[in-house]
Amino acid sequence: MGPTSEFSRRDLIKRAVAAGLVAVPAMSVLSACASGDSGDGKQVDKGQKSAKNPLAVNESAPLDVVIFDGGFGQQYAKDAEAEFTKAFPKATVKHSATQKIQSTLQPRFNGGTPPDLIDNSGAEQMDMGTLVGKKQLTDLNALLDAPSFDDPGKKVRDTLRPGVVEMGQFDGEETWILYYAYTVYGVWYSRTNLEKLGAQYPETWDDMLKVCEAAKKKGIAGWTYAGKYPYYLPFSLYPFIAKIGGVEVLKKIDNLEPNAWKDPAVKAAFEAYYELYKKGYILQGTPGLTHIESQTAWNEGKALFIPNGSWVENESKQTTPKDFRMAVGAPSGLDKSDKMPFGTLWASGGEPFIVPKNAKNPQGGMELLRTMLGKKSSQNFIKSVSSLTSLNGGTEGLVLPSGLASSQEALAKAGKNVVNPRIQDWYVALQKEKIGVGALGEMMAGRLTPDEAISKIQKYADDTAKDDSVKKYKHK
């Protein structure tokens, strides 16, 4: 997911999200990609492989790049492209940016002339599972096995944060996606605004309700969220489910197992969130708000908490007060029977980059990614958009803004208790349109009860499991 002005945040996606109302239906993605093998196969000749050119880039071949213009903007990519052209001065880079990845690139996939590198994020993200299933992507293991940009003694794969490579794999050893950002999801808040209430971030649900009640008495809402894009709600809801019932509950959901959504942990989490609605702790009008509008209301102190990803610091910076002291909290615990400790949170790769199978210059696309994963480009990204990258470390010597520093603290506290739901990567339409818009959004607006929402989601998941046109994936 990357973020949007994202998501796909992505992405899932991941990042990352929300440039339009809902994702384009999966069937249109199938039609967009199924005919992509009709390309003429005229890839540029490879260049001379050397220590400075380990991927054998053709030094004079043009490079075609399309970036999702969401919460992270596009300047970080332009800066990396400038580094690329320093290394290959005879090459030219065609840089394009859009929030409509699917509709912009569908004709190019159909015609067999896709770009060389795509930041496949946002509400119009192309369905990753379909792209993989239809064999539309280049295996990135050549990039991962190449020497890293800064240390030729290390492979690129050995410089990445844990889990990033695995996220790009589906049902084999091939790696189809490189998630560039590293996103911390959770419940975001202002330390300043909590202190004004004499409160600290609540570690239990009872304390969460007490804080929300105290805020309500001051005319402040407890929560808001992207009501028009309610697939933001899982950013805190999914790790809450895992905390209550254990990570296996999320794996069963990802695997589309029968009755996975009827697990007691799901019911408990849904009922807790529904209580926010029932007690009047949701900012009035939230179901009609975009992600930007909800973030602005939160920045203005109209609500204390918002489920989001770490791109929010950059995306909302124009409306964030200087003394806001942005921070992220892991989901509050339900009770003492929770299977996982407080601090459990969702963190994973975001902003998914892909190299299409029919790209004219796949080596160039992978080399630009290798450049982006160097310390210089990585720190440029961190400084300019207040987000971590998938390069492990990379923050040395940097003064981090409040939200990003909080993300680092949350990761350190979580330790091994980091979950990574894959449903948003494997089944984009199911996650966004059906679970998000069709059920969670309806429940949080009071139009469905938790039991009704669970039944509806379970049917959505069962229908997807039975749909032979949708390629299925499983946790190994």
Buried (B, 14 or more C-beta within 10 A) or exposed (E): BBBBBBBBBBBBBBBBBBBBEBBBEBBBBBEBBBBBBEBEEEBBEBBEEEEEBBBBBBBEBBBBBBBBBBBBBBBBBBBBBEBBEEBBEEBEBEBBBBBBBBBBBBEBBBBBBBBBBBBBBBBBBBBBBBBBBBEBBBBBBBBBBBBBBBEEEEBBBEBBBEBBBEBBBBEEEBBBBBBBBBBBBBBBBBBBBBEBBEBEBBBBBEBBBEBBEBBBEEEBBBBBBBBBBBBBBBBBBBBBBBBBBBBBBBBBBBBBBEEBBEBEBBBBBBBBBBBBBEEEBBBEBBBEBBBBBBBBBBBEBBBBBBBBBBBBBBBBBEBBEEEBBBBBBBBBBBEEEBBBBBBBBBBBBBBBBBBBBBBBBBBBBBBBBBBBBBBBBBBBBBBBBBBBBBBBEBBEEEEBBBBBBBBBBBBEBBEEBBBBBBBBBBBBBBBBBBBBBBBBBBBBBEEBBBBBBBBBBBEBBBEBBEBEEBBBBEEE
